[in-house]
Amino acid sequence: MLLRTPTWPQNGLRVEHPELLDWLSTADFTRPQNIASASRAIDTGEWFVGSSEYRFWRDKGAGFMWLFGPAGCGKSVLCSRIISDLENLCKSEQKPKLGYWYFQFNNPATQEISTMLRSLIRQLGTSPLPPESQHGMSPLSSEIRRLGSHHMPRGSQPEIQETISTLDGILRDNPQKVFIVLDALDECPGGHSTSERAKVLEYLQRLSCTHHHNLRVLAISRPGPDIRTVLRDLCSETNSINIGLLMQADVKTFIKEAIARPELKRWGSKVTDQIASKLLSVEENLQIKRLQNCFTLNRIWAALTTLPPTLEATYHAALESIDEENREHVRKILQWLAFSFRELTLGEVAAITSFQFADDLLRVCTSLLVTIIEDDNRQILRLGHFSVQEFLVLRGESKIVQWYNFTAHEAHEDLALDSLSYLQGTRDDIRSHSTCDAMSTDSADVIAEEKESSRSFLQYAARTWPLHFKEAGNPTENSRFWKLIDNILATDLYDEWLAM
């Protein structure tokens, strides 16, 4: 399909809206919203969207609201319900504007303030098509046109302050209410004054000082010290809400729905009643998964009497239950899911960990720790929760190191070695296959399937092993690195891998 070439007259911007908007942001901000909404049990979150505090903030108040709670209490699911409520409001005669963003620990693309700001500009700087529109282009903010006309012809990108000024202009020029919802601020990397989280918090402070009378901002997170310090200053006491203790209604709804599923319902009401009463005081989602893996009544009762009291104890128990011969594989899987530079498919993780069949990987790595997300006919493998990564990764704290623990440096070094080893192995496989004079049709088909499944990971390995090497602190004392690097760079296949 041919694209029309945009023209750039001196007095302004002429460009098809899709081209300009795609230059601004292609972030799929709706994906985490759709995933969270799909996992939400019916009626969960209704207690909050019906509360007087929320309704006053939404309808009459302005400024900031902060919802905080511990890991695993259902904050993102509640966020999805709030966003759904605000989306319905946007369809009313009031026609307010809504922009939202989910920070995700396992998706680096969501962790940069510039990516967030550009997405918010796209969300808030466009309007729905009017019914009478014939040309198929929605009204566009003059701020977006100005930004695009300055940068697109030159092939440049705006600096962060210019992006902030553009969003400020959109907020200033908008006469309607504007809602901004930010989920999981704690999953944006922090820890120092120049971190992405520090930049986001600084931007929120700036927003509060601009006095946009029509702006309402809702942030959701765990109560980390840096987040608490900033948001408690920005929010009134009634708008700073600990939702951890208020989620019991949602917990009951979730448990009721979970024990109605076939895996647990088959045990009868006596067992399911016991499950419901036991789970109200623990991390119910993790324990539901644990109980679903019980295939005898004795195991059900044993599991109910040994429920770990904390998230950490739950993770430890799950990892300690893994057979000795599988632990090296599991540790490698967890390292890749914690520190890869992009999301990985189930097939890619199976390839790098040498699993012939991807389903075997799921049997080895407990569903308490990892989860599958269906996305565009792909199966994305992720850590089950941000708290899993925090539990696994050592950050200098003094505690007993278990077989599953690792530092970020250790993980990146292992990932760099894994990538180089995978490239080396693929090179050797291709050479050995090319020297075979005869090959059965079945063998050729198998090899073709393996090549297809490993293609995307080959590209990842070829492009990112230097990044993992750098994050590992450039471990020059490791002679294995240099041997692998020499072998890989010497092959005539390396350029082909990079060009995939």
Residue pairs with C-beta under 8 A, 6 or more apart in sequence:
3 16
3 19
4 16
6 14
6 15
6 16
6 19
6 152
7 14
8 14
8 149
8 152
8 153
12 145
12 149
13 20
13 145
13 146
13 148
13 149
13 152
15 148
15 152
16 137
17 126
17 137
17 138
17 140
20 140
20 144
20 145
20 148
20 152
21 122
21 126
21 144
23 148
23 151
23 152
24 118
24 121
24 122
24 144
24 147
24 148
25 115
25 118
25 119
25 121
25 122
27 109
27 110
27 115
27 118
27 119
29 100
29 101
29 102
29 119
29 123
31 375
32 76
32 102
32 104
32 110
32 183
33 80
33 83
33 100
33 102
35 373
36 76
36 77
36 79
36 80
36 102
37 80
37 81
37 84
39 77
40 77
40 80
40 81
41 250
41 253
41 254
41 256
41 257
42 253
42 257
43 253
44 74
44 77
44 78
44 81
44 249
44 250
44 253
44 254
45 77
45 78
45 80
45 81
45 82
45 250
46 81
47 246
47 249
47 250
48 54
48 78
48 81
48 82
48 243
48 246
49 55
49 81
49 82
49 85
53 65
53 238
53 239
53 241
54 65
54 82
57 63
57 65
57 216
57 218
57 239
58 85
58 86
58 89
58 179
58 216
61 216
61 239
62 213
62 214
62 215
62 216
63 208
63 215
63 216
63 217
63 234
63 235
63 236
63 239
64 204
64 208
64 216
64 217
64 218
64 219
64 231
64 234
64 235
64 239
65 216
65 217
65 218
65 219
65 235
65 239
65 240
65 241
66 218
66 219
66 220
66 221
66 231
66 232
66 234
66 235
66 239
66 240
66 241
67 75
67 78
67 218
67 219
67 220
67 221
67 241
67 243
68 75
68 220
68 221
68 222
68 223
68 227
68 228
68 231
68 240
68 241
68 242
68 243
68 244
69 75
69 222
69 223
69 242
69 243
69 244
69 247
70 222
70 244
71 222
71 311
71 385
71 386
71 387
71 390
72 283
72 285
72 286
72 311
72 385
72 387
73 243
73 244
73 247
74 247
74 250
74 251
74 254
75 183
75 184
75 220
75 221
75 222
75 243
76 102
76 183
76 184
76 220
77 250
78 220
78 243
78 247
78 250
79 102
79 181
79 183
79 220
82 181
82 218
83 98
83 100
83 181
86 96
86 98
86 179
86 181
87 98
89 96
89 98
90 96
90 97
90 98
94 176
94 177
95 176
96 176
96 177
96 178
96 179
97 123
97 124
97 174
97 176
97 177
97 178
97 179
98 123
98 124
98 178
98 179
98 180
98 181
99 119
99 120
99 123
99 124
99 178
99 179
99 180
99 181
100 123
100 179
100 180
100 181
100 182
100 183
101 110
101 116
101 119
101 120
101 181
101 182
101 183
102 110
102 183
102 184
103 110
103 111
103 116
103 182
103 183
103 184
103 185
103 186
103 187
103 188
104 110
104 111
104 184
104 187
105 111
105 184
105 187
105 383
105 386
105 389
106 337
106 338
106 343
106 382
106 383
106 386
106 389
107 343
108 341
108 342
109 115
109 342
110 116
111 187
111 188
111 189
111 196
112 196
113 160
113 196
113 199
113 200
113 203
114 160
114 163
116 182
116 200
117 160
117 163
117 164
117 167
117 203
118 163
120 167
120 180
121 141
121 143
121 144
121 147
121 163
121 166
121 167
121 170
122 144
124 141
124 167
124 170
124 171
124 174
124 178
124 180
125 140
125 141
125 143
125 144
125 170
126 138
126 139
126 140
126 141
126 144
127 138
127 139
128 138
129 136
129 137
129 138
130 139
141 169
141 170
141 173
142 173
143 166
143 167
143 169
143 170
143 173
144 166
144 170
146 166
147 158
147 162
147 163
147 166
150 158
151 157
151 158
158 166
160 199
164 203
164 206
168 210
171 178
171 210
171 212
171 214
171 215
172 210
172 212
174 214
175 214
176 214
177 214
177 215
177 216
178 212
178 214
178 215
178 216
179 216
179 217
179 218
180 215
180 216
180 217
180 218
181 217
181 218
181 219
181 220
182 200
182 217
182 218
182 219
182 220
183 220
183 221
184 220
184 221
184 386
185 197
185 200
185 201
185 219
185 220
185 221
185 227
186 197
186 221
186 222
186 224
186 227
186 386
187 386
188 195
188 196
188 197
188 200
189 195
189 196
189 197
190 196
190 197
190 198
190 224
190 226
191 197
192 198
197 226
197 227
198 226
201 226
201 227
201 230
201 231
204 217
204 219
204 230
204 231
204 234
205 230
205 233
205 234
207 215
207 217
208 234
219 231
221 227
221 231
223 242
231 240
232 240
248 280
251 279
251 280
251 284
252 276
252 280
254 284
254 285
255 275
255 276
255 279
255 280
255 284
255 288
256 276
258 264
258 284
258 288
259 265
259 272
259 275
259 276
259 288
261 292
263 292
264 271
264 272
264 275
264 288
264 291
264 292
265 272
267 297
267 300
271 297
271 300
274 304
275 291
275 300
275 304
278 287
278 304
278 307
279 287
279 288
279 307
282 307
282 308
282 309
282 314
283 310
283 311
283 314
286 311
286 314
286 368
286 384
287 303
287 307
287 314
289 367
289 368
290 303
290 314
290 318
290 368
291 300
291 303
291 304
293 366
293 367
294 300
294 303
306 317
308 314
308 316
308 317
311 387
311 391
312 391
314 368
315 368
315 369
315 387
315 388
315 391
316 391
316 402
318 366
318 368
318 369
319 330
319 366
319 369
319 402
319 403
319 404
321 366
322 330
322 364
322 366
326 364
327 403
327 404
329 353
329 354
329 355
329 361
329 364
329 365
330 364
330 365
330 404
331 403
331 404
331 406
332 352
332 353
332 414
332 418
333 349
333 353
333 361
333 364
333 365
333 370
334 365
334 369
334 383
334 388
334 392
334 404
335 406
335 411
335 414
335 415
336 344
336 349
336 352
336 353
336 415
336 418
337 344
337 349
337 370
337 381
337 382
337 383
338 383
338 389
338 392
338 393
338 411
339 408
339 411
339 412
339 415
339 468
339 471
340 415
340 460
341 460
341 464
341 467
341 468
342 460
343 380
343 382
344 380
344 381
344 457
344 460
345 378
345 379
345 380
345 381
345 456
346 358
346 361
346 362
346 372
346 379
346 380
346 381
347 358
347 379
347 453
348 453
348 454
348 456
348 457
348 460
349 355
349 358
349 361
349 381
350 356
350 357
350 358
350 360
350 361
351 422
351 453
351 454
351 457
352 418
352 419
352 422
352 457
352 461
353 361
355 361
358 379
361 381
362 370
362 372
367 384
368 384
369 383
369 384
369 388
370 381
370 382
370 383
370 384
371 381
371 382
371 383
371 384
372 379
372 380
372 381
372 382
373 379
373 380
373 382
374 380
383 389
392 404
392 405
392 406
393 405
393 406
393 407
393 408
393 411
394 401
394 405
394 406
394 407
395 407
395 408
406 414
408 471
409 471
409 472
409 473
410 472
412 468
412 469
412 471
412 472
413 468
413 469
413 472
413 473
413 475
413 478
415 465
415 468
416 465
416 466
416 468
416 469
416 472
416 481
417 478
417 480
417 481
417 484
418 461
419 460
419 461
419 462
419 464
419 465
419 468
420 461
420 465
420 481
420 484
420 485
420 488
421 484
422 454
422 457
422 458
422 461
423 458
423 461
423 462
423 465
423 488
423 494
423 497
424 484
424 487
424 488
426 454
426 458
426 493
427 487
427 488
427 491
427 493
430 493
433 439
433 447
439 447
455 500
456 500
458 497
458 500
459 497
459 498
459 500
461 497
462 494
462 497
462 498
462 500
463 498
469 475
469 481
475 481
488 494
